[in-house]
Amino acid sequence: MFFSLSSWALAAILFLAVASGTACGVALGRRLRAQHETLREPFVVIQGALLGLVGLILAFGLTLAVGRYEDRRAAVVSDANAIGTAYLRAQLLGEPGRTTSLALLRRYADLADQMSKEVPSSNAMGRTIATQDVVQRRLWGLAGRQLDVAPLASAPRLYLDSLNSMIDEQTVRVSALNNRVPGSVLLLEVFGAAAGLGLLGLYLSVLGRGLWPIGIATVLVTLLLLVTFDLDRPTRGLITVPDTAYKSLQASMALPPAAHPSSLTHKG
């Protein structure tokens, strides 16, 4: 559910969840204000312990989200580099496989960039991955025929190696996109933050203190939760995985091939 929402809808849900816990604590504190002398000491101890635990939970969730975000960034660069290497080596193949392979690799790069704009595990991404798999099989078949024609030539063997790396990198990238922070951890963060701020609101309300600090804390905790959730939504949130590597790759592919087909009579 969290990954299909817009950023504004997600922010509203998180704020409502945290603010509801805070409001419940404030309301309960006002009812218990007459007993503030007996409740002050136990509330101080419980509040400090719970807020410390909530801080650890929030830090843990943020660390998980940042780690996965960095893995996705690295996977994009590695995938684009693998496609680029295969494209360069495909230029050394003999015709007619060379022209067809170059066109398929350009199509494959377009699909990889398109995946950067789709929600992980969605039907749209599933179709894109399936189309990439079809292109991979066609490329592999063409590479196999090139190797049959010249089994000792260096160019087809080097191209097959780069094509294999390109296929592996697609698997790594898809796995990174689907490797999210467990939903139980995210829910624990939300409920923990609501409970912690609710207890803080209860304590301040029992003492009759001003409520503006709890309002600021509610907004700050909501923003922290939003950043944690947003980092784990690589294509929908405000913090997305850059597709600069694919854009640069597509720009280089738009230029005429730099290399000419090598003569397959040269033995490797």
Secondary structure, 3 states (H helix, E strand, C coil): CCCCCCHHHHHHHHHHHHHHHHHHHHHHHHHCHHHHHHHHHHHHHHHHHHHHHHHHHHHHHHHHHHHHHHHHHHHHHHHHHHHHHHHHHHCCCCCCHHHHHHHHHHHHHHHHHHHCCCCCCCHHHHHHHHHHHHHHHHHHHHHHHHHHHCCCCHHHHHHHHHHHHHHHHHHHHHHHHHCCCCHHHHHHHHHHHHHHHHHHHHHHHHHCCCCHHHHHHHHHHHHHHHHHHHHCCCCCCCCCCCCHHHHHHHHHHHCCCCCCCCCCCCCC
